[in-house]
Amino acid sequence: MTNENKSNITTLEVKDYSLIIAVVNKGLTDLVTSASRKAGGKGGTIMVARGSGNPNIAKFYGLAIQPEKEVVFIVVDRSIKDTVLKAIYDEAGLATKGQGIVFSLPISDAIGLTPLDESKKQS
């Protein structure tokens, strides 16, 4: 988004956010969402996915890789990102039945993540 476009958007959030992405075995997203909420996350979006894992990695880790996956996207305040990442990995990481991977990406711009207060709506 260019600076020119940003000036036209009065609802632009200035808070620092991160996007946490967790990829787990199908049917085990409850492990992710529960761990996230306990660590301060507020919700997420779940998508169905299909993996194309490397069979050599499966042999190396001694895991049976399931191709059916689900991906959970969670936007969190950057100040709690590490806490949420660790909580999710502890509950749904590679050493669990979720066999998940978890990573985060910075969010540079976000609109609509928090409700506007009344003073901003009227201006």
TORKOL-4160 file (C-alpha; in steps of 0.2 Angstrom, whole numbers, padded with zeros to 4 digits, m for minus):
123
<pt num="1" X="0000" Y="0000" Z="0000"/>
<pt num="2" X="0008" Y="0017" Z="m0005"/>
<pt num="3" X="0009" Y="0031" Z="0007"/>
<pt num="4" X="m0003" Y="0041" Z="m0004"/>
<pt num="5" X="m0016" Y="0027" Z="m0001"/>
<pt num="6" X="m0013" Y="0026" Z="0017"/>
<pt num="7" X="m0017" Y="0044" Z="0020"/>
<pt num="8" X="m0035" Y="0041" Z="0012"/>
<pt num="9" X="m0038" Y="0027" Z="0024"/>
<pt num="10" X="m0043" Y="0033" Z="0041"/>
<pt num="11" X="m0046" Y="0016" Z="0049"/>
<pt num="12" X="m0028" Y="0010" Z="0047"/>
<pt num="13" X="m0022" Y="0001" Z="0062"/>
<pt num="14" X="m0005" Y="0007" Z="0069"/>
<pt num="15" X="m0002" Y="m0007" Z="0081"/>
<pt num="16" X="0011" Y="m0020" Z="0078"/>
<pt num="17" X="0004" Y="m0037" Z="0073"/>
<pt num="18" X="0011" Y="m0054" Z="0068"/>
<pt num="19" X="0002" Y="m0068" Z="0059"/>
<pt num="20" X="0005" Y="m0085" Z="0066"/>
<pt num="21" X="0002" Y="m0100" Z="0055"/>
<pt num="22" X="0001" Y="m0117" Z="0061"/>
<pt num="23" X="0000" Y="m0132" Z="0050"/>
<pt num="24" X="m0007" Y="m0148" Z="0058"/>
<pt num="25" X="m0014" Y="m0165" Z="0054"/>
<pt num="26" X="m0033" Y="m0164" Z="0049"/>
<pt num="27" X="m0045" Y="m0164" Z="0064"/>
<pt num="28" X="m0033" Y="m0157" Z="0077"/>
<pt num="29" X="m0035" Y="m0138" Z="0075"/>
<pt num="30" X="m0043" Y="m0138" Z="0092"/>
<pt num="31" X="m0025" Y="m0141" Z="0099"/>
<pt num="32" X="m0020" Y="m0125" Z="0091"/>
<pt num="33" X="m0034" Y="m0114" Z="0095"/>
<pt num="34" X="m0035" Y="m0120" Z="0113"/>
<pt num="35" X="m0016" Y="m0116" Z="0116"/>
<pt num="36" X="m0017" Y="m0100" Z="0107"/>
<pt num="37" X="m0032" Y="m0094" Z="0118"/>
<pt num="38" X="m0023" Y="m0099" Z="0134"/>
<pt num="39" X="m0008" Y="m0089" Z="0128"/>
<pt num="40" X="m0018" Y="m0073" Z="0124"/>
<pt num="41" X="m0024" Y="m0076" Z="0106"/>
<pt num="42" X="m0041" Y="m0071" Z="0102"/>
<pt num="43" X="m0047" Y="m0082" Z="0087"/>
<pt num="44" X="m0041" Y="m0088" Z="0070"/>
<pt num="45" X="m0046" Y="m0094" Z="0053"/>
<pt num="46" X="m0045" Y="m0113" Z="0048"/>
<pt num="47" X="m0042" Y="m0119" Z="0031"/>
<pt num="48" X="m0041" Y="m0137" Z="0024"/>
<pt num="49" X="m0025" Y="m0141" Z="0015"/>
<pt num="50" X="m0015" Y="m0156" Z="0007"/>
<pt num="51" X="0003" Y="m0158" Z="0011"/>
<pt num="52" X="0016" Y="m0165" Z="m0001"/>
<pt num="53" X="0029" Y="m0171" Z="0012"/>
<pt num="54" X="0046" Y="m0177" Z="0008"/>
<pt num="55" X="0047" Y="m0196" Z="0012"/>
<pt num="56" X="0065" Y="m0195" Z="0017"/>
<pt num="57" X="0060" Y="m0183" Z="0031"/>
<pt num="58" X="0047" Y="m0194" Z="0037"/>
<pt num="59" X="0060" Y="m0208" Z="0038"/>
<pt num="60" X="0072" Y="m0197" Z="0047"/>
<pt num="61" X="0060" Y="m0191" Z="0060"/>
<pt num="62" X="0052" Y="m0208" Z="0061"/>
<pt num="63" X="0035" Y="m0201" Z="0058"/>
<pt num="64" X="0020" Y="m0206" Z="0047"/>
<pt num="65" X="0016" Y="m0190" Z="0037"/>
<pt num="66" X="m0003" Y="m0188" Z="0034"/>
<pt num="67" X="m0006" Y="m0178" Z="0018"/>
<pt num="68" X="m0022" Y="m0171" Z="0024"/>
<pt num="69" X="m0018" Y="m0155" Z="0034"/>
<pt num="70" X="m0027" Y="m0140" Z="0041"/>
<pt num="71" X="m0019" Y="m0123" Z="0043"/>
<pt num="72" X="m0024" Y="m0111" Z="0056"/>
<pt num="73" X="m0020" Y="m0092" Z="0054"/>
<pt num="74" X="m0020" Y="m0082" Z="0070"/>
<pt num="75" X="m0017" Y="m0063" Z="0071"/>
<pt num="76" X="m0009" Y="m0058" Z="0087"/>
<pt num="77" X="m0001" Y="m0042" Z="0095"/>
<pt num="78" X="0018" Y="m0044" Z="0092"/>
<pt num="79" X="0021" Y="m0042" Z="0110"/>
<pt num="80" X="0013" Y="m0060" Z="0113"/>
<pt num="81" X="0019" Y="m0068" Z="0097"/>
<pt num="82" X="0033" Y="m0078" Z="0105"/>
<pt num="83" X="0022" Y="m0084" Z="0120"/>
<pt num="84" X="0008" Y="m0090" Z="0108"/>
<pt num="85" X="0020" Y="m0098" Z="0096"/>
<pt num="86" X="0028" Y="m0108" Z="0110"/>
<pt num="87" X="0011" Y="m0113" Z="0117"/>
<pt num="88" X="0005" Y="m0119" Z="0101"/>
<pt num="89" X="0021" Y="m0129" Z="0097"/>
<pt num="90" X="0020" Y="m0137" Z="0114"/>
<pt num="91" X="0002" Y="m0143" Z="0111"/>
<pt num="92" X="0002" Y="m0147" Z="0093"/>
<pt num="93" X="0020" Y="m0148" Z="0087"/>
<pt num="94" X="0030" Y="m0162" Z="0079"/>
<pt num="95" X="0032" Y="m0172" Z="0095"/>
<pt num="96" X="0012" Y="m0172" Z="0097"/>
<pt num="97" X="m0002" Y="m0181" Z="0088"/>
<pt num="98" X="m0004" Y="m0164" Z="0079"/>
<pt num="99" X="0013" Y="m0166" Z="0071"/>
<pt num="100" X="0012" Y="m0148" Z="0067"/>
<pt num="101" X="0024" Y="m0134" Z="0062"/>
<pt num="102" X="0021" Y="m0116" Z="0068"/>
<pt num="103" X="0029" Y="m0100" Z="0061"/>
<pt num="104" X="0025" Y="m0082" Z="0061"/>
<pt num="105" X="0026" Y="m0067" Z="0048"/>
<pt num="106" X="0026" Y="m0049" Z="0052"/>
<pt num="107" X="0010" Y="m0039" Z="0047"/>
<pt num="108" X="0015" Y="m0022" Z="0040"/>
<pt num="109" X="m0003" Y="m0015" Z="0038"/>
<pt num="110" X="m0020" Y="m0020" Z="0044"/>
<pt num="111" X="m0037" Y="m0013" Z="0043"/>
<pt num="112" X="m0052" Y="m0019" Z="0053"/>
<pt num="113" X="m0044" Y="m0029" Z="0066"/>
<pt num="114" X="m0051" Y="m0019" Z="0081"/>
<pt num="115" X="m0067" Y="m0009" Z="0082"/>
<pt num="116" X="m0066" Y="0009" Z="0079"/>
<pt num="117" X="m0070" Y="0020" Z="0094"/>
<pt num="118" X="m0085" Y="0032" Z="0092"/>
<pt num="119" X="m0074" Y="0048" Z="0090"/>
<pt num="120" X="m0065" Y="0041" Z="0075"/>
<pt num="121" X="m0082" Y="0035" Z="0067"/>
<pt num="122" X="m0089" Y="0053" Z="0068"/>
<pt num="123" X="m0074" Y="0062" Z="0060"/>
